[in-house]
Amino acid sequence: MAPTLAILLLLAPSGYTGSTVCAECHSAIAARQRETRHARALRRVPETELAQFTANPLRERGGTEFTYEAAPGGLKAIASLAGERAEILLEWAFGAGAQGVTPVGRRNGKWVEHRISYYRAPARPARTVGHPAASSPDAASALGLVQDPATITRCFGCHATGVGPGPDL
């Protein structure tokens, strides 16, 4: 490492400064990076193709029906099954959309990976990879799989920069 770079690293403030600060000196690199798939590996749900979920309800063979509504900060997913109803605000979308996009939100203080993802081929929503094929036992579990704090921190950590532990990551 060059001595000047080593000194700069020692004098640099600790913590993540963000891509905006980097772009001040490295605008060409930042502009190229914004066009990559990796730059879209984690986005807010309203910035994604998930808005099309609001067009029509989705029905699973087991009887669960999903409806979606635009909401401040994301997309409200409502699961209905056997007279029960449960909902979640889907806030984040994992995936650049080249293969698919999987929404994630919080319900009762816990992170939930939604049961339904959007897949580029065949250009429609379907069950999220890794979710059980069996019918959900109730409306709340139909919303998706609850993720423990360590797992969700790893998910955000791979899809974003500057992620820290804690409920707000």
N, C-alpha and C positions, 0 to 999 in steps of 0.2 A: 504494500500500500504506500502511495506517495506520502511524504511527510505532511504536505499541505492538507491533503484529504484527511489524514489521521487527526490533525489539529481541528479541522472543521467538524469532524464527527464528535470529537471530545467536547467542543464548544456548543454543539447543536442542542437545542432544548429537547428534553425527553418527551416521549409520547408521539402520537401520530399527528402530523400537521395537516394532512389532507391533500387531495390532488389539486385543488385550486392554488395552494401555495406553491406546489411543484411547478405548475403550469406558468407561473410568473416568470421563471427563468427558462423553462423548457417547453415553450408553447408548441413547437412543431411536433415534439414527441407526444405531448399530451393530446394534440389534435388527432394524431394517428391512433393512439391508444383508444380514444373514445369511439372509434369506428370498428374496434375488434369485438369478437364474441365475448372475450373475457371481460370487457367493460360492461357487458350486459348480463353477467353471470348472476347478479343479484340486483333486483330492481324493486321499486315500490309497485304494488299491483296495478295502480292506475296507469302506469307507464308501459303496460304490457298488452298482449293480445287477449288477456283474460276477460276484458270487458264484454266480449261476445258471448260469455256465459249467460248474460242477462236475456238473450234473445228467446230462449225456450227452456222450459224445465227439463231436467234430465231424470230418467227413471231407470232404476236397476231392477233386474228380474226378481230380486227378493222383496220388492215393494217399496224400497226407499225412493223418495222423490227429492231432488235438489232443485231449489230455485235460487236465483242470485239477483241482488239489487246493488246498484252503485251506492256507495256510502262515503262519507268523509273519511279520508285516510285509507280507503281500500274498497273491498267488495264484500258485501254481507252474503254469506252462504247460509241457506236455511235447509235443514234436512227434516223431512217429515216421514214418519213410519208408524203405522198402526195407531194413529191418533195422537202420537207424540210429535213434538216439534222442538228442535234445538238449532241454535245459530252461532255463528262465529264471524268475526271480522277478519277477512284475509288481508294481511298487510304487505307481505313480502312475497316475491316470486323468484324462485331459484331456477336458473337455466336461461340461456341466451335465446332460446327459441329455435335453434338449429335442429334440435331433436324434440325438445318439449319444454314446458314450463310447469313447475309445481308450486302452487301457492301454500303459504304458511301463515298462521295467525295465532293469536292468543285467546284462550278460553279459560275463564276462572283462574287467571294467573299462570297458566301453563301453555307452552308452545305446542301447537298441533300441526302436523303435516296433513294437508287436506287429502281426502280419499280420491278426489278427482283432479287430474292434471290435463293440460292441453298438449296434444302431440301434433307436430307439424305434418307427419304422414301417419294417419290419413286426414289431417287437417280438421281434427275434432277432439272434444274432450273424451277421456276414458279413465278407467281406474289407474291410480298412481302405482307405478312399479313398486313391488315389495309389500303392497297392501293385500290383506287376505281376499281370496276370491269368494269366500263364503259370505252370505248375507250378514249384515250387521244386526246385532241383537236388539238395538234400540237407536233412537234418533241421535242421541249424543255421540255414541261410538261411530255412527255413520259419517260424522264430520271428518274423521281421520284418526291418525295415530298420535297419541301424546308422546312428546319427545322429552327425555330427561335433560337436565341442564347441561351435562357434559356433552351429550350428543348434539344438541342444538347449537352449542357454542362451536363445536367442530364444524358443523354445517355452515354456519355463518363465516367462520374463519377461513374455510376453503373458497367461499364465494365472494369474499370482501376483504378489504384491508383495514387494519386498525380496530379489529373486533376485540373487545375485552369481556371477561366473565361478568355475570350479573343478569338481572332480569331485562335490562335494556340493551345489553350486549354492546 
